[in-house]
Amino acid sequence: MQSTPSASVLRQARSHLLEHGDCLPGTIDERVARSWRRSLDAGLLPTGRLADREHSSGGNLRHALACNHDLLAHSRPVMEYLFEQVRHSHSMVILADNRATLMHTMGDVDFLTKAERVALSTGSSWQEQHRGTNAIGTALAEACSVEIHGAEHFLERNGFLTCAAAPIMSAAGELMGVIDISGDQRSRHPHTLGLVSMAARMIENRLVIAACRQHIRLHLHTHPEGIGSVAEGIVALSEDGWIVGANRTGLAMLRLTPADLSTTPLSRCMDVRFEELLARHKRHPDQPTQVRLHDGNMLFVHVYAEQAALTITPPATGTIAAPNDALSRLDTGDLRWRAAAEKARRIVGKPIPLLIHGESGVGKELFARAVHDSGPRAEGPFVAINCAALPENLIESELFGYSPGAFTGAKREGYIGRLREAHGGTLFLDEIGDMPLSMQTRLLRVLQERQVSPLGGGRAIDVDFALICATHCKLREAADRGIFRSDLYYRINGLTVTLPALRERSDFQALTERMLACLNPERDIYLAPDLLSQLSRHPWPGNLRQYSNVLRTACAMLEQHEDLIDWRHLSDDLIEELTAIPKSVALSNTEAPSQNLDEISRSAIRQALECSSGNISEAARRLGISRQTLYRKLNT
């Protein structure tokens, strides 16, 4: 809340309210202005007498305490901790229910006596309609944290108070109550509102965990170390993956509101299947997993659940089971990759050519081979030809074959060519955009006539193969510029799918786990969470090919007893790339005080040693350098 206006400004605003029924815009905080109007509409006057009905009877109080048993149970430990932070500051800690009835208080004895004079005690109602503007009642009315100081209270008799209150929400998004710190307005502290807001979050987290004990829970944070802290998001899921409960932080992280609970499946928020999350948890129950939200943001997720809840319900009779083929075995959860696989699966076994787009290294040949292995031609040959790797003077004979004695240096028995080798199976033409124009003409004829004529003459041979092509080029633009035959483009473009670059994939952790399992089938290897987080943000211009080489090298650097890849297992050039300051950040800091490289280096070393409590090995690991290098820098 903005700083409190001066006493004279508040007096003028109050006078204007009483005379005209409204406050002058901009004179006081808008939430206070709304509360003053509600207080006036309730028939209250700043100097008026209060009715006797504002205090609950013993029976009503007992009923309120019984109805709020869980709220009280989870709030008391937090209130005790909170009171320790404000003890001897002429203040008190208060818990009220959602009707603003004070259920539990604790405070300094000297202040409790003053508080009782204005009925700030157990059993009293502090709804706005009874007490006017006050932190407890106004926090409930506004459904947000508020601070009411001194003369901002509508009733003048409460002007000696300074109060800060924060609402407490249930797992279902319902307002359960309010936690408040009230004290002498002369002892106001700028961090009081932050304290009660943090306390409310602590209570909410415990309430969500207790209420959703039988559900699968996801604990979320942007950093793996943040899971388990008061700042974590918590989301509860039904057994079929629908979001049925959450704390406020969890809702905010997923861009949801309480109205979305029980109406939103997890798949609407994250680029990962619910079943895949559970599978990752089963493989590595103690490790958080990284996921991508639909808005592109990344979160770390830790799954908590009773063992029974982790059993995925099998599909009901009559439902379509997920395919179990070579494509599904490559699927690690990315929705764009899966969509491409679903499209490709629909044309397998049909006379429709497939064109795969994607950057170099994204796994186009691996995808093409999986398409082949998923179809009726799986027992036939899979012939892969890299059009960019064949010398132009050999590509014709390599593709179409040649008759005996067709040219000097030809094999005496001739050669059938790669196109005929693919008969009965699949022909995969990688980087077809780099094929010479003269060869494009001959290939087009083969595709049209389904016959191959070898170099040097001889009869045409019938061929039958499925065609898959791949390119990193934009073939349509190449055809428009005349460097790729447009008629060939339309012949090979039966269905086009695009494979996402590694930096765009949402399944980075699952993909990493699979690659590590392939590289080390004899033992389980893991990545340190902070390193995994940094690797997932790297642009990876070489995509899967580059990343696979990085992991292979890191695995080779492990000692026999090690199973965790950390920074020290990476090559120096990659560490430099991962820790480099982006240009945009560097440019934004051009006005910072100048430092030379030696000063920056010494500062970084001091900070690393402090964080490592003087441990040289740990400091070197944090800096991404060897111990010998660190010793050398310390001695210079």
N, C-alpha and C positions, 0 to 999 in steps of 0.2 A: 504494500500500500504506500502511496506517496506520503511525503512528510506532512505532519499535522499543521494545519493553519494556525496562525496566532489567535490568542484569546479574543482580540477585537474583531477579527474576521469572522470567527465562529459566532460571536454575539450578533453581528450584523446579519449573518446568514440565518440565524435562528429567528431574529425579529422579522426578516422578510418572509420566512416560512409562515410564521403565525399571522402576519398581516395579509399575505397574498396566497397562502396555501402551497407555495413552492419555493425552491431555493434558486438564487441567481446562478445561472450556469457558470461553471469554472471556479466558483469560490471555494467549494469543498469537494472532497472525493465523491465521485458519483455513487459509490455503494453506500456511503454515509447519507448522502442526499436521499437516495431511495428509501433507506431505513427510516429517516426522519419523517418522510411522507407517510410511510406505513404506520409509524407510531401515532402520528396526528390523526390518520384515518381510523385508528383503533380507539380514538376518544381520549388519548393521553395528553396531558399538558406538562411542560417541563417542571412546573412547581406544584403539580396536582398531587392529591392523596392517592394511595394505592388501595385496591380492593383486598379483602382478606382471603380470596379464593386462590391466591397465587402459591399457597403452600399445600403440598399433598398430605393427606391424612396418613396415619401409620399403615392402614390397610392398603391404601393406594401405592404407597412407597414400596411396601413388601411385594406387591404385584409387579411394580416396575422392575424391581431388582430380580425377581424370578424370571420375568420375560427377557431380561438382558443378561442372563447368567454367563453366556459365552463371552459377551462383550466385556463384562466385569472381570472374568477370569483372565482374559488375555491382556486387559488394560492395566491391572494392578501392578504387575512387575515393571511395566514401562513407566507408570506413574511414579513408582518408587525411585527408579533410575532418574527420571526427569526432575523429581524434587531434590535429589542430591545435587543436581547441577544449579539449582536456584536457591538452595537453603541459605538462610540468613540474609535474604534480599528483600524482606518485608513483602512476601508474596505467598501464593498458594497454587496448587495444581488441582484441577477440577475435571471430573468426568460427568457428562450429561447424556441422557438418552435422546432419541430423535424427536421428543416433545419438549426438549430443553429442561427436563427435570433433573436436578443435580442428584446424582446417585452416590458419588464417592468423592471425598476431598481430603487433602493433606496439605499442611502449610505451617509457616512460622506462627508460634503462639501469639505474638504481639499483633500480627496482622489478622489472624482469625477472629479476634475480638472485634476489630473494626468491621470485618466482613459481615459478621452476624448482624450488625446494626442495619445493614441494607439487605438482609435476608440472603446473603451469599453463603448458603449453608445447605446441607443435605436435605432433600425433600422440597426445596423451593423450585418454582418454575421461573425460568428466565427467557420465556418466549417474548418476542418483541411486543406482542399485544398486551403483555403484563408488565414488562420492565423497560419498554422502549428500546432504543438502539443500544446494544451491548454485544460483545464479541461472540458469546455463546448463541444467543438468539439470531443475530445477524449472519453468523456463519451457517446456521441451519437454513435461513431464508435465502441466502445467496448461493448455498452449496459450494462454498470455497473458503479458503483461509482468509481471515480478516483480523485487523488490529484496530481497536477502538481506544483512543487515548483521551483522558481528561474530559474536557468540555465537548468532545464528540459524542459522549453519551447523551441521549435525548433527555433523560431525567437529571436535573441539576444535582440531586442527592447522590448520584453515582459519579459525579465529576472528579472525585478524589482517586478514582481507579484508572489503571492502565491495564488493558486486557488483550490477549492474543489467543485466538481459537482456530482449530482446524477440524473439518469434518472427518468422520471415519466411515468408510464405505464397506459394504459386505462384498463377498465374492460374486453376488448377483448384481452388483452395481447399485444396491439400495443404501440409502442414508441410515446408518445405525445410531450415530451419536456424535458427540463433539468432545475433544480434549482441549483444555484451556489452561492458561497461566494468567492469573490476575494478581495485581499488586498495587502498591502505592504509586501514584502517577509520578512522584518525585524520583522513584527508583527505576524508571523506564530503561530498558536495555535494547539496543538495535537488533540483537540476534534472537529475541524472544519468539518472534513469529516463526523464524527458521527452526527453532527448537521444537515448538509444538507441531509444526508440519512434519518434521522428521519422526516425532513420536507417533503421530497419526499413521504414517506409512509403516512403522514397525508393528503397530497393532493390526493394521490391515493385512500385512503379510502373514502374521500368525493366524488371523481369522480365516484367510483363504486356504492356508495349508490344512487347518483343522477341519474346515467345512468340506474340503475336496480330497479328504484322505483316501476315499475309495476310487477316485478318478486318477487318470494319468495326468501328471503335471509337467509342464514345460517351464523351466526357470531360465529367463532370458537376460542377456546384457550384451552391450557392444564389445566388451572385453571379457575374456574367460575368467579373469580374476574378480570381476564384478558380480559373478553368480554367487549367491549366498549373502550378499551385502544388502543393506536396507534399500539400495537403489535398484535392485533387480526387479524385472517384471516376472509375474507368475500368471500362467494360463492353465486352466483345467480343461481337459478334453473328455468327451464321452468315448465309449469303446469303439465307435466307428469314426472318430476324428472330428467331431463337432465341438466348437468352443462353447463351454457351458458355464465358465466362471473365470474371473481374472481380478487382479488388483489394478489400480488406476494406472500404474506404470506399464503393466503388460498391455492394457488397452491402448495406451498412447503409443507404445512401440509398434503395435500392429495397425495403427491408424483406425481403431475401432471406438465405438461408444457403448455404454451399457445396453442400449437398445439392440445391439448386434449379437448379444449373448444368446445362445441356443438357436440362432438363425444363421450362423456363419460356419462353414467348414474350414478347417485349417488350410486346405488347399487354396482357398480364396486369398490367403495372406502370404503364403510362402511357396517358393518354387521347389517344393520337395513333397513327396507323398508321405502321408501319415505312416504307412507300413514301412517305408524306408527309414523314417526316424526311429521307429521301434527296432528295426533290424540293426541299425548302427548302435543303438543303446545295448542291445544284446551282445554285440561283438566287443564293445568297449564301454562297459557300464560306468566306469569312473572318469570317462573323458567327455567334456562338452563337445558338441558337434557344431560346425559352422553352416549356416543356411543363408540363402538370399531371399529377401522379401520381394514382392512384386514391384515395389518402387525402386529396386536396385540396392537398397541398403543391406548391409550384412549384420547378422546377429549370431552370437554363440548361444547354444541351447543345451541344457542338461535335462535329461528325462528322469523323472521320479515316478515310480509306480509300484503297487503291489504286484507280486509275481503273477497272480491270476489275471491282472489287467493287461499284462503284456502278451497274453495269448490272443492272436489275431483271429477273429471269427471267420471261419471258412465261408466262401460265397454260397448263398442259398441255391438249392436245386433250380435249374433253369436259367441261372445267371451265366454270363460269359466269363470264363476264367481267363486270367492274363496269359498271353501266349508264352510258351516256353521254347524259344528258338534262339538262334545265334544272336539275333538283334537284341532280344531281351537280356541275354547274358552280358551284353555290353552296356546296358542301361544302368547308370548309377544315379539317376534321379533328376537330371536337368530336363525341364519341360520342353525347351526348344529342340533338344536332341531327340527326345522321345516323340515329339510331333513329327519330326523328319522320319524317324523309324516307322511310325504308324502309317505315314503316307507310302513309304517304300514297300512296306509289307503288303499293301493292298494291290500292288501291281506285280508282285512276284509270281512268276509262272504265266504271265500274260505278255503278249508281243508288244510291250510298251518300253521304249528305252528310258533309262534313268540318267539324269544329269545332276551331279553333285557339285555344288558351289561351296567354297570355303577357303580360308587363308591357308598358306603353306603350313603343314605340320598339324592340322586339326584332326587328322585321322581319316582322311577320305578313303584311302585304300582299305583300311581296317573296316570301315563302314560298308564298302562295296563287297568285301569278302563275306561279311556277315549277311548281307542281302542274298548273296549266292548260296551260302550255307543254310539259309532259311527257306529256300524254295525247292521245287521239284528237280532242279538241275544240280542239287548238292553233290551227287555222286559223280558228276561230270567234272571236267577240268575247269580251273579258274586261271585264266591267262591274263597277267597284268603287264601292260606295256607303258613305260614312261616316255611319252612323245618328246619331252624336252631333253631326254638323256641320249637319244639315238642320233648319231651323226646323220646329217641330211643325205649324204651319198650312200648310206646303208639302210635308211629307213624303208625304202621301197621293197628291197629284197627281204628285209626282216619281217615285214608285214605280210607281203603277198607270196613270198617264196619264189623259187626259180627252178627252171628245168635243168637237166644235166648239161654242162658246158655252156650255160647261158652267157657267161662272161669270164674274163680272165680271173683266175683265183677262185672260181666257184667250185663247190664240192662236186666230185664226179657223179655222185648219185642224186644230186640236186637237193632241194630243201623245200618242205611243204609250206613253211611260213607260219607266223603266229596266228593269223586269222583261221587257218585250217586246224591248228592245234586246239583252238577253242571250240571246235565242233562238238555239239552235245552238251556244252557247258556255258560259261560266261566269259565274254571278252571285256576286259577293263582297260580303257584308254585314259591314262592319267595325264594331266596337263595337255589336254587335246587342243587348247588354244595356241600351243606352240608348234603344232603340226604345220609343215610347209603347205602352201596353197596347192602345189601340184599333187601332193599326196591326198589332200582333202578331196580333190576331184575323183581320184581312184577309189577312195574309201566310200564316197557317196554312191558310186556305181555298185560297189559290193553290197551296200545296205539296201539299195533299191532292188537289185537282181538276185541277191542272196547266192551269188556265185563269185568264185575267186579265179582269176586267170594268172598263173605264175609268169614271172619274167622269162623271156626266151621262147615264148610260144607254148603250145600244148592246149588241150581242151580245158574249158572252164569247169571248175569243181564246185558242186553244191555245198553250201555251208549252212549250219543252223546253230546259232548261239544267241544268248541273251546279251544285250549291250548295255554297259554302264560306262559313262564318261565322267571325268572330273576335271575341274579347272579352278584356278584362283583368279582368273581374268573375268571381266564382264563381257561375255561373248556377244551379247546383243549389240553393245557399243562397238565391239570389234567388227561385227558384221556390217554395221552402219558405216564404218570407216573403210570397208572393203578389204580388211586384212584377214577376215574369216568369211568363208562362203556362207551366205545367208540360207541357201537351200540345205546345206549340211547342218547348219544350226537348228533349223526347224525339224530336220530328220532325227537328230539325236536328242532333241528337247521334248521327249514325251511327257516326262514329269521332272520338274526341277525341285530339289531340296537344298537347303543351305544349312551347313553344320556350324554351330556357334564357335567363336574363338574361345580359347581357354579363359581369358579375362572376363568373358561374358557369361560363363557357365555358373549355375547356382549350386552345383554338386561338387565343389572343389575338394571338400574333405573326403567324401565318399570315393571320388576319383583317385585321390591320393592314396587312400587305403587299398584300393584295388591294384594300383600300380606297384605299391610296396609289396603287396602279397605276391604279385607276379615276379618281382625282382628277387624276393626272398621267400620262396615257398616253404623253406624248412623252419622258419621262425617268424614270430610277430615283431614287426618294426613299427615304431610310432614317430610322429613329429611333435616336438614341443609346441604347446598351444600358441605361444607368442610368435614363434617362427611360422607356424601354419597361417596365422592371421596375416603376417607380413607377406608371405608367399602368395596368399590369395589376392592381395592388392597389387601384385607385380603385373606389368602389362604383358609379359611373355610373348614377345614378337615371334618366337619360334614355336609357340603353342605346345602341344603335347610332346612333340619330338624334343624340344628344348627342355621341357620339364622332366621328361623321362631320363634324359642324360644327367640332369642335376640330381635326381633321386638316386640314380645308379652310382654316381660318384660319391654322394653322401653315405650310401650304404657301405661302399668300399672303405670309407674312412672310419667306420665303427670298429671299436675293439670287440673281441670275442664275447665279452660279458655284457656289452652294451646293447640296448634295444630302443634307445631314444635318440633320434636325430636332433641335434641342436645347432646353434650358430657355428660352433667350432668345427663342425663337419662339412661346412660349405667352402667352396673355393673363394679366394680373396676377391676376385672380380665380381662375383655375385653378391657378396657381403657389401661391397662398395655400392652396387646398384640398389640394393634393398634399403640401405641406410642413407642414400643420397637425398639432399633436400631438393624438392621439386623447384623448378625455375620460378613458378608463380609465387611460391613462398619466399624464395630468395629475393625476388623483385619487390615484394611487399615490405621487406625489411631493409630497404636501402637507406632509410633514415635512422636506423639503429646506430648506437655508438660504434665507432670503428674498432675492430680488433684484428690483430694479425693472426696468422695461422698458429704460431707458437702459443699465443695466449688462449686461443680456442682449444688447442690440444691439451694444454695444462689444465684448463677448466674442466674439460671432459674427463680427464684422468682423475682429478680430485673428486668429482661427483661420483664416478664409478667406484673409487676406493671407499668413499663414505657409504654408499649404498651396499657395499660388500663387506663392511666392517673391517676393512684392511686386508681382506683375503685376495691375494694377488691373482690366483687362478680364476676366481669368480669375477674379479674386475676385468681381467683380460677377456673373459667370455662375453661380458656385457659390452665391451668395446669392439668385439669382433676381431681381436688381434691375438697373436701368440704371447705366452708368458715372457719369452725372450725379448720380443719387441717392447713389451711393457717395461721390463727391467731396463732396457736400453734407454727408453724415453725418460724414465725416472732418474737416470744417472746423467742426463744431459742438461 
